Amino acid sequence: KTATMPDAGPKTVERFDRLAETFIARGATRSQMFGMPVLKAGDKVFAGTFGDAMTFKLGPDDLAQARVLTGVEPFEPMKGRPMKEWVLVPLAHAKRWSDLAERAFTYLS
């Protein structure tokens, strides 16, 4: 049985689309993971939306810094199975999304 993924609201979609354009111009591609829109560097996903939040795959230092932000949690698309190196950053921190996406892109490039 597949878990249903939360839908992203219009603000999240708009910010993600704007972010996506920036990275696509630099060689990233748009794709889907678990039915969510994601961005890939090569064949590796580095960022995506999950409900009204974005997920990022980060290196150890950036991960540690992101985790101290209020409301940021490990990314667990399936309950009890957090994905290593991934954080879920709520819309409340949307201003940080492009910086985090940049760090994730650099980490996987």
N, C-alpha and C positions, 0 to 999 in steps of 0.2 A: 504494500500500500504506500503510495507516494504522499509525502507531507505536502500540504498546500502551502505555497509561498505567499507571504503577505504582499498585497499590491502596493506599489509606490504611488504616492499622491502627486498631483500636478507640479508642486514646487520641486519635489525630488527629481521627477522626470526631466523637468526643465533644466535644473542644475546639472544633472547627469549628461544630458544631451550637449550642453555647452562644454562641459569637461571633455566629453568624448571627441568633439570636433578638434580640440586642442591636440589631443594625443593621436588621433587619426592622421592629422597633418604631419605627425612625426613618426608614422609607421605602425601605430597600433591598429588593431582591428576590433570591430564590435562583434559580439557573439552572444551565446546564451549558456548559462550553467544553472541547473535545477530550474529551468524556465525563467530565470532572471536575466535582465540585460547585464552583460559584463564587457570589460575591455581586456584585450590580450596583447602582450608583448611577445611576438613570435607565437608559439603555441601555448604560452603560459598565461593564465588569468592573473591580473594584478589588481583589479578593482571591479566592483559591481554594486548594483542596488539590491537591497533586501528590505522591503517595506519602505518606511520613511527613514531609511538609514543607508549608509554606504559601507561596503566591506573593502578592506585593503589587505594585501599580503605584504608584510613589512619585514625588514631585517631586524636583528635583535635590539639594536639601540633605538630605532624608530618605534618598534613595537613597545618597548618599555616606556617611552615618552607618551605614546598614544594612550596606553592603558591607564595613565594617571588622570586623564580627562574625565570629568563627571559624566556618567551615563555610557561611557565606552565599555564594551564587554567583549569577551572572546566570541568569535563567530561560530555559532552552533546551528547549522541548518537542520540538523537532526538532533533532537534533545539528547543530552548526555554524550555527544560526540563532537567536542570542539575541534575546529580545524586548526592545526599548528600554524603559527606565524600570521594568523588572520585576526583582525579586529572588526567589530561592528561599531560604526561611528554614527550616532543619531543626527537627525536634521538640525538639532540645537547647535551642533558644531559644523554646520554646512560651510562656514567661512574657512574652515581648515581642510575641507575636502580636496581642493586642488593641490595644496601642499602635500597632503598625504598620498594623493594619486601620483604626484611627481616622485616622491620617495619610493613608492611601490614600483613604479615604472623603472626607475633607476636600479632598484634592487634586482629586478628580473631581466634587465636588459644586458 
